[in-house]
Amino acid sequence: MQPDADRTRGSAAVCILGELRTFAQPVVWQSQARYVIQPLLQDGWDVDVFASVDDRGSTSRDLQILDLVFRARTKFERAATVTQYSRYKTCLELMQARRKQYRWVVKIR
């Protein structure tokens, strides 16, 4: 990809939402890294990764991948009433706490 002048060095946030049930499977996290995060980085974007996830049913490996591979700022939500839309709000709150202006926000599950 060739970065264009308008997008070079902009800030982008990637928000991982949902449950971590299958996150540690290489096909899942490698795909997210390869097709979402790496292209943004290669295109000159400053990328921050956030996660609003439910870690029920996950393993310590899931959490290690979030931390080591994505360096994600993470909030775990276990309430039974948590909806996909409330996870958007949580992700927004995590981004606002960073006190940074993002030109793009990408949501992935």
One Martini backbone bead per residue (centre of mass of N, CA, C, O) as a GRO file, in nm:
protein
  109
    1MET     BB    1   0.096   0.036   0.021
    2GLN     BB    2   0.029   0.375  -0.048
    3PRO     BB    3   0.066   0.654   0.105
    4ASP     BB    4  -0.114   0.932   0.163
    5ALA     BB    5  -0.103   1.256   0.267
    6ASP     BB    6  -0.376   1.252   0.435
    7ARG     BB    7  -0.295   0.973   0.618
    8THR     BB    8  -0.034   1.039   0.726
    9ARG     BB    9   0.005   1.012   1.066
   10GLY     BB   10  -0.239   0.918   1.180
   11SER     BB   11  -0.496   0.832   1.402
   12ALA     BB   12  -0.579   0.499   1.521
   13ALA     BB   13  -0.847   0.290   1.627
   14VAL     BB   14  -0.872  -0.033   1.778
   15CYS     BB   15  -1.169  -0.229   1.845
   16ILE     BB   16  -1.218  -0.492   2.065
   17LEU     BB   17  -1.504  -0.706   2.062
   18GLY     BB   18  -1.630  -0.931   2.308
   19GLU     BB   19  -1.528  -1.254   2.309
   20LEU     BB   20  -1.245  -1.488   2.392
   21ARG     BB   21  -1.289  -1.787   2.312
   22THR     BB   22  -1.096  -1.779   2.016
   23PHE     BB   23  -0.846  -1.586   2.025
   24ALA     BB   24  -0.589  -1.794   2.051
   25GLN     BB   25  -0.633  -1.861   1.777
   26PRO     BB   26  -0.434  -1.792   1.522
   27VAL     BB   27  -0.648  -1.725   1.301
   28VAL     BB   28  -0.758  -1.483   1.456
   29TRP     BB   29  -0.519  -1.289   1.549
   30GLN     BB   30  -0.359  -1.293   1.281
   31SER     BB   31  -0.581  -1.170   1.108
   32GLN     BB   32  -0.605  -0.902   1.258
   33ALA     BB   33  -0.313  -0.820   1.221
   34ARG     BB   34  -0.284  -0.856   0.904
   35TYR     BB   35  -0.574  -0.698   0.806
   36VAL     BB   36  -0.558  -0.438   1.009
   37ILE     BB   37  -0.299  -0.338   1.165
   38GLN     BB   38  -0.059  -0.357   0.964
   39PRO     BB   39  -0.169  -0.174   0.735
   40LEU     BB   40  -0.179   0.079   0.907
   41LEU     BB   41   0.121   0.090   0.979
   42GLN     BB   42   0.226   0.082   0.678
   43ASP     BB   43   0.050   0.360   0.620
   44GLY     BB   44   0.133   0.555   0.887
   45TRP     BB   45  -0.011   0.480   1.136
   46ASP     BB   46  -0.126   0.549   1.459
   47VAL     BB   47  -0.177   0.270   1.675
   48ASP     BB   48  -0.452   0.181   1.882
   49VAL     BB   49  -0.551  -0.069   2.122
   50PHE     BB   50  -0.873  -0.188   2.212
   51ALA     BB   51  -1.068  -0.359   2.481
   52SER     BB   52  -1.407  -0.505   2.504
   53VAL     BB   53  -1.434  -0.783   2.716
   54ASP     BB   54  -1.510  -1.123   2.768
   55ASP     BB   55  -1.337  -1.374   2.978
   56ARG     BB   56  -1.520  -1.597   2.951
   57GLY     BB   57  -1.358  -1.890   2.853
   58SER     BB   58  -1.080  -1.808   2.883
   59THR     BB   59  -0.736  -1.774   2.866
   60SER     BB   60  -0.423  -1.674   2.934
   61ARG     BB   61  -0.351  -1.657   2.633
   62ASP     BB   62  -0.551  -1.445   2.548
   63LEU     BB   63  -0.432  -1.223   2.735
   64GLN     BB   64  -0.144  -1.228   2.622
   65ILE     BB   65  -0.213  -1.142   2.337
   66LEU     BB   66  -0.334  -0.871   2.401
   67ASP     BB   67  -0.072  -0.765   2.537
   68LEU     BB   68   0.170  -0.849   2.338
   69VAL     BB   69   0.055  -0.804   2.046
   70PHE     BB   70  -0.153  -0.541   2.098
   71ARG     BB   71  -0.135  -0.362   2.348
   72ALA     BB   72  -0.398  -0.351   2.510
   73ARG     BB   73  -0.659  -0.172   2.625
   74THR     BB   74  -0.843  -0.319   2.893
   75LYS     BB   75  -1.191  -0.429   2.943
   76PHE     BB   76  -1.368  -0.620   3.164
   77GLU     BB   77  -1.691  -0.788   3.109
   78ARG     BB   78  -1.946  -0.978   3.313
   79ALA     BB   79  -2.213  -0.889   3.266
   80ALA     BB   80  -2.515  -1.011   3.155
   81THR     BB   81  -2.605  -0.711   3.024
   82VAL     BB   82  -2.403  -0.702   2.817
   83THR     BB   83  -2.364  -0.532   2.520
   84GLN     BB   84  -2.246  -0.441   2.227
   85TYR     BB   85  -2.311  -0.135   2.272
   86SER     BB   86  -2.164  -0.107   2.547
   87ARG     BB   87  -1.884  -0.166   2.428
   88TYR     BB   88  -1.857   0.090   2.268
   89LYS     BB   89  -1.857   0.277   2.512
   90THR     BB   90  -1.610   0.159   2.649
   91CYS     BB   91  -1.415   0.217   2.421
   92LEU     BB   92  -1.453   0.521   2.424
   93GLU     BB   93  -1.351   0.559   2.716
   94LEU     BB   94  -1.066   0.450   2.661
   95MET     BB   95  -0.997   0.665   2.449
   96GLN     BB   96  -1.046   0.920   2.624
   97ALA     BB   97  -0.827   0.848   2.840
   98ARG     BB   98  -0.589   0.898   2.627
   99ARG     BB   99  -0.605   1.184   2.500
  100LYS     BB  100  -0.686   1.139   2.184
  101GLN     BB  101  -0.695   1.194   1.841
  102TYR     BB  102  -0.909   1.031   1.607
  103ARG     BB  103  -0.968   0.962   1.267
  104TRP     BB  104  -1.000   0.647   1.333
  105VAL     BB  105  -1.240   0.372   1.385
  106VAL     BB  106  -1.200   0.022   1.448
  107LYS     BB  107  -1.414  -0.258   1.442
  108ILE     BB  108  -1.367  -0.571   1.612
  109ARG     BB  109  -1.430  -0.949   1.675
   0.00000   0.00000   0.00000
